[in-house]
Amino acid sequence: MDNRSFGKGIFFAFSAYFLWGSFPIYWRLLAAISPMHLLGFRITISLFSVSVVLLLAKNFSWLKFFKDRKTILIMILASLMISFNWGLYVWAVNSGNTIQTSLGYYINPLLTILLGLVFFRERLKVLQVIAFVFAFIGVAVLTIFNGQLPWISLSLAFSFALYSVLKKTVKLPALESLGAETLIALPLGLVLLFTTFEVGGLQFTGPNGLFYITQLSGITMFILLFIGVVSSLPLFLFAKGAKILPLSTLGFIQFVSPTMSFITGLFIFRESFPVRNFIAFGFIWGAAILYIISLKLSSKQK
């Protein structure tokens, strides 16, 4: 690989993870909107944005998944996983748990490897086993300190890891895959948009449940319009970078996103983070470093 191609790959991959890392700020700007309504908008507007791009390019390959029953089932599960992940992430950020989301995406690669072991019988490297031990200790310490499991982190990590495993069984490029997944999730998106979410329960109110959005500021409405781009652009950039860069380089760059989220939660959103929690995160960061080293060593052995 020449330096020019490598530089392009770095640019695409870093841009993707930088955008993903800046998402907490974007979602916080939309905090006046219900997280479930945001999920509904994300599904419907993403489908519209991606389908327009694909149709203009005369690309209809993403609709062929309907022809195979097994593929449909896998895509439905993948759609459910990514919808759950999207919704939980937005809720977590706008409820003051951005640091927990960063923890989830630090341990996500390790869970992906674990699921690969279960479903594809992939072999674990010694350093990866040690990384698992470090991550487990970090989660255990955090549980002891806070008196409860970091369920937000674990749910985000597991849902995205399972989503990644499901995607591995279906060969669709990033944009085509997003189009198929949001098309499947469209009924869910519409139900969410037409449901009022209140403390006392849920109420299906139709379009009237979104009336409060018309009373929001023009700036908030303008920011909301970019929700489709926010979902699709990083995926496009990641797909471009992944085609060029080796796995070891991608494995390193992917930690840009949770690091940015951690910094955002700690220094911009001023979320509570007792000093003792640095002990738990120290084990998590150690696991991430070991994971990167294991990828680097694997690439040298090939």
C-alpha positions in Angstrom: 0.0 0.0 0.0 1.5 3.4 -1.0 1.6 6.4 1.3 -1.1 8.2 -0.6 -3.7 5.4 -0.3 -2.8 4.9 3.3 -3.3 8.6 4.0 -6.7 8.5 2.3 -7.7 5.5 4.4 -6.6 7.3 7.6 -8.6 10.4 6.6 -11.8 8.4 5.9 -11.6 6.2 9.0 -10.6 9.1 11.4 -13.3 11.3 10.0 -15.9 8.5 10.6 -14.9 7.9 14.2 -14.5 11.7 14.9 -18.1 12.2 13.7 -19.3 9.3 15.9 -17.3 10.7 18.8 -19.0 14.1 18.4 -22.5 12.6 18.4 -23.2 13.4 22.1 -23.0 17.1 21.4 -25.4 16.7 18.4 -28.0 14.7 20.5 -27.7 17.1 23.4 -28.6 20.0 21.1 -31.9 18.0 20.5 -32.6 17.3 24.1 -35.9 19.1 23.9 -37.2 16.3 21.8 -38.2 12.9 23.3 -35.4 10.3 22.8 -38.0 7.9 21.4 -39.2 10.5 18.9 -35.6 11.2 18.0 -35.2 7.4 17.3 -38.4 7.6 15.1 -37.0 10.6 13.2 -33.6 8.9 12.8 -35.2 5.8 11.3 -37.6 7.6 8.9 -35.3 10.4 7.8 -32.3 8.1 7.4 -34.4 5.8 5.2 -35.5 8.8 3.1 -31.9 10.2 2.8 -30.2 6.9 2.0 -32.9 5.7 -0.4 -32.8 8.9 -2.4 -29.0 8.6 -2.8 -29.2 4.9 -3.8 -32.1 5.5 -6.2 -30.3 8.4 -7.9 -27.4 6.1 -8.3 -29.8 3.5 -9.8 -28.7 1.1 -7.1 -31.5 -1.4 -6.3 -29.3 -4.2 -5.0 -30.3 -3.4 -1.4 -33.9 -4.4 -2.0 -32.9 -8.0 -3.1 -32.7 -9.2 0.5 -36.5 -9.7 0.4 -36.0 -12.7 -1.9 -34.3 -14.9 0.7 -36.1 -15.9 3.9 -32.9 -16.5 5.9 -31.5 -13.1 4.8 -34.8 -11.4 5.8 -34.6 -12.9 9.3 -31.0 -11.9 9.8 -31.8 -8.3 8.5 -34.8 -8.1 10.9 -32.6 -9.0 13.8 -29.9 -6.6 12.7 -32.5 -3.9 12.3 -33.9 -4.5 15.8 -30.3 -4.5 17.3 -29.3 -1.2 15.7 -32.6 0.4 16.5 -32.3 -0.6 20.2 -28.7 0.7 20.2 -29.6 4.0 18.6 -32.5 4.6 21.0 -30.5 3.7 24.1 -27.6 5.8 23.1 -29.6 8.9 22.5 -31.5 8.4 25.8 -28.2 7.8 27.7 -26.6 11.0 26.4 -29.6 13.1 27.1 -30.1 11.7 30.6 -26.5 12.4 31.7 -24.8 9.1 31.0 -22.4 10.0 28.2 -19.4 8.5 30.1 -21.3 5.2 30.3 -21.7 5.2 26.6 -18.0 5.6 26.1 -17.4 2.6 28.4 -19.7 0.6 26.2 -17.8 1.3 23.0 -14.4 0.7 24.7 -15.5 -2.9 25.5 -17.5 -3.4 22.3 -14.6 -4.8 20.2 -13.9 -7.4 22.9 -17.5 -8.6 22.9 -17.5 -8.7 19.1 -14.5 -11.1 19.3 -16.3 -13.2 22.0 -19.3 -13.5 19.8 -17.0 -14.4 16.8 -15.7 -17.2 19.0 -19.2 -18.4 19.7 -20.7 -18.1 16.3 -17.8 -18.5 13.9 -15.4 -20.5 16.1 -12.7 -17.9 15.7 -9.6 -18.4 17.8 -8.6 -16.1 20.6 -5.1 -14.8 20.9 -3.4 -14.9 24.4 -3.4 -11.0 24.6 -7.1 -11.0 23.7 -7.8 -13.4 26.6 -5.8 -11.1 29.0 -7.7 -8.1 27.5 -11.0 -9.9 28.4 -9.8 -10.4 32.0 -8.9 -6.7 32.2 -12.3 -5.6 30.9 -14.1 -8.0 33.2 -12.2 -6.6 36.2 -12.9 -3.1 35.1 -16.7 -3.8 34.9 -16.6 -5.7 38.2 -14.8 -2.8 40.0 -17.3 -0.3 38.5 -20.2 -2.4 39.7 -18.8 -2.6 43.2 -18.1 1.1 43.4 -21.5 2.2 42.1 -23.6 -0.7 43.6 -25.0 -1.8 40.2 -24.0 -3.2 36.9 -23.1 -0.5 34.2 -26.1 -1.8 32.3 -26.1 1.1 29.8 -22.5 0.3 28.8 -23.1 -3.4 28.6 -26.3 -3.1 26.6 -24.7 -0.8 24.1 -21.7 -3.0 23.8 -23.6 -6.2 23.4 -26.3 -4.9 21.0 -23.7 -3.4 18.7 -21.5 -6.5 18.9 -24.4 -8.7 18.0 -25.4 -6.3 15.2 -21.8 -6.6 13.9 -22.0 -10.4 13.9 -25.3 -10.4 12.1 -23.9 -8.0 9.5 -21.0 -10.3 8.9 -23.3 -13.0 7.6 -25.0 -10.6 5.0 -22.7 -9.1 2.4 -24.1 -5.6 1.8 -22.1 -2.4 1.6 -22.7 0.2 4.3 -25.2 2.5 2.7 -27.2 -0.4 1.1 -27.3 -2.1 4.5 -28.5 1.0 6.3 -31.2 1.4 3.6 -32.4 -2.2 4.2 -32.3 -1.9 8.0 -34.2 1.4 8.1 -36.7 0.1 5.6 -37.4 -2.9 7.9 -37.5 -0.6 11.0 -39.9 1.9 9.3 -43.1 0.6 11.0 -41.3 0.9 14.4 -40.2 4.4 13.5 -43.7 5.5 12.6 -45.2 4.0 15.7 -42.6 5.9 17.8 -43.4 9.2 16.1 -47.1 8.7 16.7 -46.8 7.8 20.3 -46.7 10.2 23.3 -44.2 9.2 25.9 -45.2 10.3 29.4 -44.2 9.4 32.9 -47.6 7.8 33.5 -47.4 5.6 30.4 -47.6 5.5 26.7 -50.4 6.8 24.5 -50.9 6.4 20.8 -52.0 9.9 19.8 -51.2 10.0 16.1 -49.5 13.1 14.5 -50.9 15.2 17.4 -48.2 13.7 19.6 -45.6 15.6 17.7 -47.3 19.0 18.0 -44.8 20.2 20.6 -42.0 20.0 18.0 -43.6 22.9 16.1 -43.1 25.1 19.2 -39.3 24.4 19.3 -36.8 27.0 18.1 -35.9 27.3 14.4 -32.3 26.3 15.2 -33.5 23.0 16.8 -35.7 22.2 13.8 -32.7 23.0 11.5 -30.4 20.7 13.4 -33.0 17.9 13.4 -33.0 18.0 9.5 -29.4 16.7 9.6 -30.4 13.5 11.5 -30.2 11.4 8.3 -26.8 12.7 7.3 -25.6 12.1 10.9 -26.6 8.4 10.5 -25.3 7.8 7.0 -22.2 9.9 6.5 -20.0 8.3 9.1 -20.9 4.8 7.8 -20.0 5.9 4.2 -16.6 7.3 5.4 -16.0 4.2 7.5 -16.7 1.9 4.6 -14.2 3.8 2.4 -11.5 3.7 5.1 -12.1 0.0 5.9 -11.4 -1.0 2.2 -8.0 0.6 2.4 -6.6 0.2 5.9 -5.5 -3.0 7.6 -7.6 -4.2 10.6 -4.8 -3.3 13.1 -4.9 0.4 12.0 -8.7 0.4 12.2 -8.6 -1.2 15.6 -6.5 1.7 16.9 -8.6 4.4 15.3 -11.9 3.1 16.5 -11.0 4.2 20.1 -11.1 7.8 19.0 -14.9 7.8 19.3 -15.3 6.5 22.9 -12.4 8.7 24.0 -14.1 11.8 22.6 -17.4 10.8 24.3 -15.6 10.3 27.6 -13.9 13.7 27.3 -17.2 15.3 26.3 -19.1 13.8 29.2 -16.4 14.7 31.8 -15.4 18.1 30.7 -18.2 19.6 28.6 -21.4 18.0 30.1 -19.7 17.9 33.6 -21.2 14.5 34.4 -20.4 13.0 37.8 -17.3 10.8 37.7 -15.7 10.0 41.1 -12.0 9.7 41.1 -12.2 6.1 42.2 -13.9 5.3 38.8 -10.5 6.0 37.2 -9.4 2.6 38.7 -12.1 0.8 36.8 -11.5 2.7 33.6 -7.8 2.1 33.9 -8.5 -1.7 33.5 -10.8 -0.9 30.5 -8.2 1.3 28.9 -5.6 -1.4 29.5 -7.9 -3.9 27.8 -8.2 -1.6 24.8 -4.4 -1.3 24.5 -3.9 -5.0 24.7 -6.6 -5.4 22.0 -4.7 -3.0 19.7 -1.4 -4.8 20.3 -3.1 -8.2 19.5 -4.3 -6.9 16.2 -0.9 -5.4 15.4 0.8 -8.7 16.1 -1.8 -10.7 14.1 -1.2 -8.4 11.0 2.5 -9.0 11.2 2.1 -12.8 11.3 0.1 -12.8 8.1 
